[in-house]
Amino acid sequence: MDIVSIALIISSFAVFLGFIHFCDKVVDEQGSGK
């Protein structure tokens, strides 16, 4: 594997974790709001 593919995997993994964290925050806000 070269540097580009490794960086692409790391960046995509970071975006995936950020998306999960964002969804959790939205669910928490909706749950506390109601």
N, C-alpha and C positions, 0 to 999 in steps of 0.2 A: 504493500500500500504506500502511496506517496503522500506528501504533505497536504495536497489539495483535498484528497478524499477523506483524510483524517479530520481536517478542519471542517469539512462539510458535515461529517457525522456528528462532531461535537456541537456545531452550531444548530443543527436540526434537533439534537437531543435537548439543547438548552431552550429552544423555542417550544418544544413539546412540554417540558417541565413548566415553563412560564404559562402556557395555555392551561395546564391542569390547575396551577395556582390561581389563575384568573377565574376559572370556572368555580373553584371552591369559594372564592371571595364573593362572587355573584350569588351563589346558592346561600351563603351565610347571610348576605344582606336581605335577600328575599324572605328567608326564614325568620329573621328577627323583625322584619318590617310588618309581617302579618300577625 
